[in-house]
């Protein structure tokens, strides 16, 4: 297994964990925290797309996309289950 598959999985996990937290913060009206996370999410999205487009052939890019997508699913699950306590305060 190539290391890039693990890296894209972990990046996907991190991204959707942050998206889940972002969604919860928006729901609570935490404008500054939401804006910071929105910026981070955009940077991650664009960096991943750019990286996949310039680094891989079609076969490896499909594996990277699948690993990234699985990481997204795991990150969403963890983000929903994670208790953020003090972050939820306005």
C-alpha positions as a printed Julia matrix, in Angstrom:
90×3 Matrix{Float64}:
   0.0    0.0     0.0
   1.38   3.38   -0.94
   1.68   6.04    1.73
  -0.41   8.51   -0.29
  -3.55   6.45    0.29
  -3.11   6.79    4.05
  -2.38  10.52    3.75
  -5.52  11.2     1.7
  -7.59   9.09    4.12
  -6.28  11.13    7.07
  -6.83  14.45    5.27
 -10.4   13.41    4.43
 -10.98  12.42    8.04
  -9.64  15.74    9.3
 -11.64  17.74    6.78
 -15.0   16.2     7.58
 -14.31  16.3    11.31
 -13.77  20.05   10.91
 -16.9   20.34    8.73
 -19.01  18.63   11.39
 -17.67  21.01   14.04
 -18.21  23.96   11.68
 -21.84  22.98   11.14
 -22.45  22.73   14.86
 -20.82  26.12   15.48
 -22.89  27.78   12.74
 -26.0   26.31   14.34
 -24.98  27.91   17.65
 -24.28  31.28   16.03
 -20.53  31.3    16.72
 -19.61  33.61   13.83
 -15.85  34.0    14.34
 -15.17  30.31   14.98
 -17.36  29.4    12.0
 -15.51  31.81    9.73
 -12.11  30.44   10.77
 -13.24  26.86   10.16
 -14.8   27.8     6.83
 -11.46  29.2     5.7
  -9.65  26.05    6.84
 -12.16  23.82    5.05
 -11.74  25.75    1.79
  -7.95  25.52    2.0
  -8.1   21.76    2.59
 -10.57  21.23   -0.29
  -8.55  23.17   -2.82
  -5.21  21.71   -1.69
  -6.53  18.15   -2.07
  -7.99  18.79   -5.53
  -4.8   20.51   -6.67
  -2.63  17.73   -5.27
  -4.61  14.95   -6.93
  -4.68  16.74  -10.29
  -0.95  17.43  -10.5
   0.56  14.36   -8.83
  -1.19  11.25  -10.04
  -2.07   9.32  -13.15
  -5.68   8.21  -13.59
  -5.25   4.91  -11.69
  -3.6    6.41   -8.62
  -5.91   9.41   -8.61
  -8.94   7.11   -8.33
  -7.35   5.36   -5.32
  -6.57   8.73   -3.73
 -10.15   9.91   -4.27
 -11.57   6.71   -2.75
  -9.25   6.93    0.27
 -10.18  10.6     0.69
 -13.9    9.82    0.47
 -13.64   7.04    3.07
 -11.75   9.43    5.32
 -14.56  11.96    4.83
 -17.11   9.42    6.04
 -15.06   8.48    9.1
 -14.39  12.16    9.85
 -18.1   12.95    9.71
 -18.86  10.11   12.11
 -16.17  11.23   14.57
 -17.18  14.89   14.24
 -20.81  14.12   15.03
 -19.87  11.97   18.04
 -17.21  14.39   19.37
 -18.26  16.54   22.32
 -16.88  20.03   21.79
 -18.07  21.55   25.09
 -16.52  25.0    25.43
 -16.33  25.5    21.65
 -20.12  25.55   21.55
 -20.32  28.67   23.72
 -20.82  31.97   21.91
